[in-house]
Amino acid sequence: MYFYPFGTYQYRNVLIDRADCTYPPFGPEKNWKLDKEFFHCYFFDQEPIYAETESVVRNSVLNLKFAPVPTRINVLANSEISDVKNNIVSKHGFHDWYYFYHGFAALDWYRDFQYFEPQAFDRFDKVFICYNHLISNLRSYRLHLVSNLIKQDLVQHGQVSLSLQDPFGTWQDTVQNSNNPLDPRAKETITTALSQCLEPLTIDTNTPHGSLSADVNLEELTSALWHIVTETIYFDPKLHLTEKVFKPIVARRPFILVAAPGNLAYLKSYGFRTFDRWIDESYDSEPDHYVRIEKITEQIARLCAMEPADLIMMHAEMQETLDYNFDHFYNTFKDHIVDELVDNFKHILDLVDDPKCQLSLPYLEEVKKRLKQ
């Protein structure tokens, strides 16, 4: 069994040698030889699932040496909706246990924001704020977005961070990589904009690290009106959101979601409201990755062209929506994702079709109650 430390670039730590796993991890006192079946649940719920993940999931299965081997009920715990996940689940006989992992993480990490007085969120002196850490490979769309902001002289209206290199290479490496999914037009824009950029753009630190996901600075997050949320998934056709999208919600701010098509609608399916009254949100249904960034840039430029008094009026007009999202996050959203987590696992129990594997409904209701507490 392996553990990959969350929010770091450390290599995996070996917990148990799966090549010599006579007993599962909770010790030899458990006599598995007498069991008719057992659940093997592999948690791949923090990161997206890619095609190359298939071997990781396949190799996760415990290699029990004793015979006869009990029936193994394989479960893949995950936090995305995608064809690549469906194919892996189907091919290797896993049951699909989907739940919103990053919703639970955000509720924990950002729990303190609910105690601030409402007036703490009133200030802003910039039009937008846009954090960008990793820039290589599937995160390279961030180079395109920020290069557009530089090219159109929009950075002066916001707070923008952009690393010129990350643990996987420099921005030049990304542009020169023929396998990178960036459109040639985007690569040209990036090269033009960043060739004169000698230092990274910084909001908080020049040495970003993974644990920044859990850090929330009220003054920083409320320094701008709009949040431009650059999500983990952009190029891949999947529904997957992280803690990033919840930062503007707990900061009582409107946001533009830079993600794969359909993810804004996906967020709305969890009861959150978005901002199509004030901006054009058709970008969420745009399948062309280059055009989607262009549409988003167009909305940012329109906001930056507004007079300060008009932005203040816009902020006042959207208070009902901002308050609703804030209240929903700290109250009903948790109930929603707890119910989803437990109900989706009950669905697996029903599929197993073995009375010994069934958890009673009163027990499941008790699980829900404790999770919600």
C-alpha positions in Angstrom: 0.0 0.0 0.0 1.3 3.4 -0.9 0.6 6.9 0.5 1.2 10.0 -1.6 1.5 13.0 0.8 -1.2 15.5 -0.2 -0.2 19.0 -1.4 3.5 18.1 -1.9 5.9 16.8 -4.6 7.3 14.0 -2.4 7.6 10.5 -3.8 5.2 7.9 -2.4 5.9 6.3 1.0 5.5 2.5 1.1 3.2 1.6 4.0 3.0 -2.2 3.3 4.8 -4.2 0.7 2.0 -5.4 -1.5 4.2 -8.2 -2.9 4.2 -9.8 0.6 0.8 -8.9 1.9 -0.2 -12.1 3.8 -2.6 -10.0 5.9 -4.3 -6.7 5.1 -3.2 -3.6 7.0 -5.0 -3.9 10.2 -3.0 -6.8 11.5 -2.8 -10.6 11.7 -5.6 -10.8 14.3 -8.0 -10.6 11.3 -8.4 -14.1 9.9 -9.3 -13.4 6.3 -9.2 -17.0 5.4 -12.7 -17.5 6.9 -14.3 -14.6 5.1 -16.4 -15.2 2.0 -15.9 -11.7 0.7 -14.3 -8.3 1.5 -14.2 -4.8 0.3 -11.1 -3.4 -1.3 -11.5 0.4 -1.6 -8.9 2.4 -3.5 -9.1 6.2 -2.8 -8.2 8.2 -5.9 -10.3 11.1 -4.8 -7.9 14.0 -4.5 -6.6 14.2 -8.0 -8.1 13.8 -11.5 -8.0 10.4 -13.2 -6.1 10.2 -16.5 -5.5 7.4 -19.0 -2.1 6.8 -17.5 -3.8 6.3 -14.1 -5.1 2.9 -15.2 -2.0 1.0 -14.2 -1.9 2.8 -10.8 -5.5 1.7 -10.1 -4.8 -1.8 -11.4 -1.7 -2.2 -9.3 -3.4 -1.0 -6.1 -5.2 -4.3 -5.6 -3.9 -6.2 -2.6 -2.1 -9.4 -3.4 -3.3 -11.8 -0.8 -1.2 -15.0 -0.7 -3.5 -17.4 1.2 -6.0 -19.7 -0.4 -8.9 -19.9 -0.9 -9.0 -16.2 -1.6 -12.2 -14.5 -0.5 -14.3 -12.7 -3.1 -13.0 -9.2 -3.5 -15.4 -6.4 -4.0 -13.4 -3.6 -5.6 -14.4 0.0 -5.1 -12.8 3.1 -6.7 -13.5 6.2 -4.6 -13.2 9.2 -6.8 -14.3 12.8 -7.3 -15.0 13.2 -11.0 -17.4 12.4 -13.7 -15.7 11.3 -16.9 -15.4 8.7 -19.6 -11.8 7.8 -18.7 -12.9 6.9 -15.2 -15.9 5.0 -16.5 -13.6 2.9 -18.8 -11.2 2.1 -16.0 -14.0 1.1 -13.6 -15.6 -1.1 -16.2 -12.4 -2.7 -17.5 -11.1 -3.7 -14.1 -14.3 -4.6 -12.3 -14.4 -1.7 -9.9 -17.6 -0.2 -8.4 -17.7 3.5 -8.9 -18.0 5.4 -5.6 -18.2 9.1 -6.6 -18.4 11.9 -4.1 -17.3 15.5 -3.9 -14.0 15.2 -2.1 -12.9 18.8 -2.5 -16.2 20.0 -1.1 -15.4 18.2 2.2 -11.8 19.6 2.1 -13.0 23.1 1.5 -15.5 22.9 4.3 -12.7 22.0 6.7 -10.0 24.3 5.4 -12.3 27.4 5.1 -14.4 26.9 8.2 -13.2 30.0 9.9 -14.6 32.4 7.3 -18.2 31.9 8.5 -17.4 33.8 11.7 -16.3 37.1 10.1 -18.7 40.0 10.3 -20.3 40.8 6.9 -18.7 44.2 6.7 -15.3 42.5 6.5 -16.1 41.6 2.9 -17.0 45.1 1.7 -13.7 46.4 0.5 -11.9 46.0 -2.8 -9.5 48.2 -4.8 -8.9 45.9 -7.8 -11.2 44.6 -10.5 -10.0 41.0 -10.3 -7.6 38.5 -8.7 -6.2 35.5 -10.5 -3.9 32.9 -8.9 -1.7 30.6 -11.0 0.8 28.1 -9.7 1.6 25.2 -12.0 2.0 26.1 -15.7 3.2 22.9 -17.4 1.4 20.3 -19.4 -2.3 20.2 -18.7 -2.1 23.5 -16.6 -0.5 25.4 -19.5 -3.7 27.1 -20.4 -2.9 29.5 -17.6 0.0 30.8 -19.7 -2.4 31.6 -22.5 -4.8 33.4 -20.1 -2.2 35.5 -18.3 -0.4 36.3 -21.6 -3.8 37.7 -22.9 -4.0 39.8 -19.8 -0.5 41.1 -20.3 -1.0 41.7 -24.0 -4.2 43.7 -23.4 -2.7 45.6 -20.5 -5.2 44.3 -18.1 -2.8 43.2 -15.3 -2.8 46.8 -14.0 -6.5 46.3 -13.0 -5.9 43.2 -11.0 -3.8 41.0 -8.9 -2.2 38.3 -10.9 0.3 35.5 -10.1 2.2 33.5 -12.6 5.2 31.2 -12.2 7.6 31.2 -15.1 8.6 27.7 -14.3 7.3 24.9 -12.1 8.7 21.5 -11.0 8.1 20.2 -14.5 9.9 22.9 -16.5 9.9 26.5 -17.8 7.2 28.2 -19.8 9.6 27.9 -22.8 9.7 24.1 -22.3 5.9 24.1 -22.4 5.6 26.2 -25.6 8.2 24.1 -27.3 6.7 20.8 -26.4 5.0 19.4 -29.5 2.7 17.2 -27.4 1.3 20.1 -25.4 -2.4 20.7 -25.9 -2.0 24.4 -26.4 -3.3 25.8 -29.7 -0.5 27.2 -32.0 -2.1 30.7 -31.7 -1.9 30.5 -27.9 1.7 29.5 -28.1 2.4 32.5 -30.3 0.6 34.8 -27.8 2.5 33.3 -24.9 5.9 33.7 -26.6 5.2 37.3 -27.4 3.9 38.3 -24.0 6.4 36.4 -21.8 9.6 37.0 -23.7 9.9 40.4 -22.0 8.7 39.0 -18.6 11.9 38.5 -16.5 10.3 37.9 -13.1 7.3 35.9 -12.1 4.1 37.7 -11.4 3.4 37.6 -7.6 0.4 38.1 -5.3 1.6 36.4 -2.1 4.8 34.5 -2.6 7.5 33.7 -5.2 7.8 30.1 -3.7 4.3 28.7 -3.9 3.7 25.3 -2.4 0.8 22.8 -2.3 -0.5 23.7 1.2 -1.5 27.1 -0.2 -4.7 25.3 -1.2 -5.8 25.3 2.4 -4.6 28.8 3.2 -7.1 31.6 3.2 -6.1 35.3 3.6 -9.2 37.4 4.1 -7.5 40.7 3.2 -5.9 39.2 0.0 -9.1 37.5 -1.1 -11.2 40.6 -0.7 -8.8 43.0 -2.3 -10.5 42.5 -5.7 -14.1 42.2 -6.8 -14.0 39.4 -9.3 -12.1 36.1 -8.9 -10.7 34.4 -12.0 -10.6 30.8 -10.8 -8.1 28.7 -12.9 -9.1 25.2 -12.1 -7.0 22.0 -12.2 -8.9 20.6 -15.2 -9.2 22.5 -18.4 -8.3 20.4 -21.5 -9.8 17.1 -20.4 -13.5 16.4 -21.0 -14.5 15.8 -17.4 -16.5 17.3 -14.5 -14.0 17.9 -11.7 -13.7 20.8 -9.3 -11.3 21.5 -6.5 -11.1 23.8 -3.4 -10.2 26.7 -5.7 -13.7 27.4 -6.7 -14.8 27.8 -3.1 -12.4 30.6 -2.2 -14.5 33.3 -3.9 -17.6 31.8 -2.4 -16.3 32.0 1.2 -14.9 35.5 0.4 -18.4 36.6 -0.8 -17.1 37.3 -4.3 -18.3 36.7 -7.9 -16.1 34.5 -10.1 -15.3 33.4 -13.6 -14.5 29.7 -13.8 -11.6 28.8 -16.1 -12.2 25.1 -16.4 -13.3 22.3 -18.8 -16.6 22.8 -20.5 -19.7 22.2 -18.4 -18.0 22.7 -15.0 -19.9 25.9 -14.2 -23.1 24.0 -14.8 -21.7 21.2 -12.7 -21.2 23.6 -9.8 -24.7 24.9 -10.2 -26.0 21.4 -9.9 -24.8 21.5 -6.3 -27.1 24.4 -5.6 -24.7 27.4 -6.1 -25.7 30.4 -8.2 -23.5 32.0 -10.8 -23.3 35.5 -12.4 -24.9 35.4 -15.9 -26.9 38.5 -14.9 -23.6 40.5 -15.0 -21.3 38.7 -17.4 -21.7 36.4 -20.4 -21.2 32.8 -19.1 -21.5 31.1 -22.5 -17.8 30.4 -22.2 -18.8 27.3 -20.1 -20.3 25.6 -23.1 -17.5 26.5 -25.5 -15.7 23.3 -26.6 -12.7 25.0 -28.3 -10.0 25.4 -25.7 -8.5 28.4 -27.5 -11.8 30.2 -28.0 -12.9 29.5 -24.4 -9.9 31.5 -23.1 -10.6 34.3 -25.6 -14.2 34.5 -24.4 -13.1 34.6 -20.8 -10.5 37.3 -21.5 -13.2 39.3 -23.3 -15.3 39.3 -20.1 -12.4 40.4 -18.0 -11.6 43.2 -20.4 -15.2 44.4 -20.2 -15.1 44.5 -16.4 -11.8 46.3 -16.4 -13.2 49.0 -18.7 -16.0 49.8 -16.2 -15.9 52.9 -14.0 -15.2 52.3 -10.3 -18.6 53.6 -9.4 -20.2 51.1 -11.7 -18.3 48.3 -10.2 -19.4 49.3 -6.7 -23.0 49.4 -8.0 -22.5 45.9 -9.5 -21.2 44.6 -6.2 -24.3 46.0 -4.4 -26.6 44.4 -7.0 -25.2 41.0 -6.5 -25.2 40.9 -2.7 -28.2 38.6 -2.6 -26.4 36.0 -4.8 -23.1 36.4 -2.9 -24.9 35.9 0.5 -26.9 33.0 -0.9 -23.7 31.2 -2.0 -22.0 31.9 1.3 -24.9 30.6 3.3 -25.4 27.6 1.1 -21.7 26.6 1.4 -21.7 26.7 5.2 -25.1 25.1 5.6 -27.1 23.1 3.0 -24.1 22.2 0.8 -22.7 19.9 3.5 -26.0 18.0 3.8 -26.0 17.6 0.0 -22.5 16.1 -0.3 -22.9 13.9 2.8 -26.1 12.4 1.4 -24.4 11.9 -2.0 -21.4 10.1 -0.4 -23.5 7.7 1.7 -26.2 7.1 -1.0 -23.6 6.3 -3.6 -22.0 3.8 -1.4 -25.4 2.2 -0.5 -25.9 1.8 -4.3 -22.7 -0.3 -4.4 -24.0 -2.4 -1.5 -27.3 -3.0 -3.4 -25.3 -4.1 -6.5 -23.3 -6.6 -4.5 -26.5 -8.6 -4.0 -25.3 -10.4 -0.9 -27.3 -10.1 2.4 -24.0 -10.2 4.4 -22.8 -7.1 2.6 -25.9 -5.1 3.3 -25.8 -2.3 5.8 -29.2 -1.5 7.3 -30.9 1.8 6.5 -30.9 2.9 10.1 -27.1 2.4 10.2 -26.6 4.4 7.0 -28.8 7.2 8.5 -26.6 7.2 11.6 -23.5 7.5 9.3 -25.1 10.6 7.6 -26.0 12.2 10.9 -22.4 11.9 12.2 -20.8 13.1 9.0 -23.1 16.2 9.0 -22.1 16.9 12.6 
